[in-house]
């Protein structure tokens, strides 16, 4: 018996997606979150996180600090990607999150990121898209390289408001490089 690959789809985050996205952040164990570089002491409450996300959804896309996409496999939400910070018409920093452990390490992440790139470059009118995953979390680095991002550097920083100081690897994809990959 053979199983077919799931049908993958990417769409913009809506308010109805918030419970699933919040479950990812608040129902995963501490070791999983720390493995992504999260400082547990800096995590907002679920309500604060929800309010922050809702406030971003209410803003015009041109002024949002964060823009999020939902990843679906066979019509079911399985993860999300978001940009934060985002400078409309300029650049953004992309984050990648597969919610379902049973679909990790199957190559789906790379295809979901590929599908996301079109949304980011077009909807946000980006010149450059960056990603700076925790250097000690190997999965996103494999995905970024596979989809055409260029490794720029490794350095130590505190990449976000919920992170501890950590080594990160900066990856970059320009609009020109993305267009060439899709020619």
Secondary structure, DSSP 8 states (H G I E B T S, - for coil): -------EEEEE--GGGHHHHHHHHHHS-HHHHHHTTB-GGG---HHHHHHHHHHHHTS-GGG-S-EEEEEEETTEEEEEEEEEEEETTTEEEEEEEE--GGGTTSSHHHHHHHHHHHHHHHHTT-SEEEEEEETT-HHHHHHHHHTT-EEEEEEEE--STTB-SEEEEEEEEEHHHHHHHT-
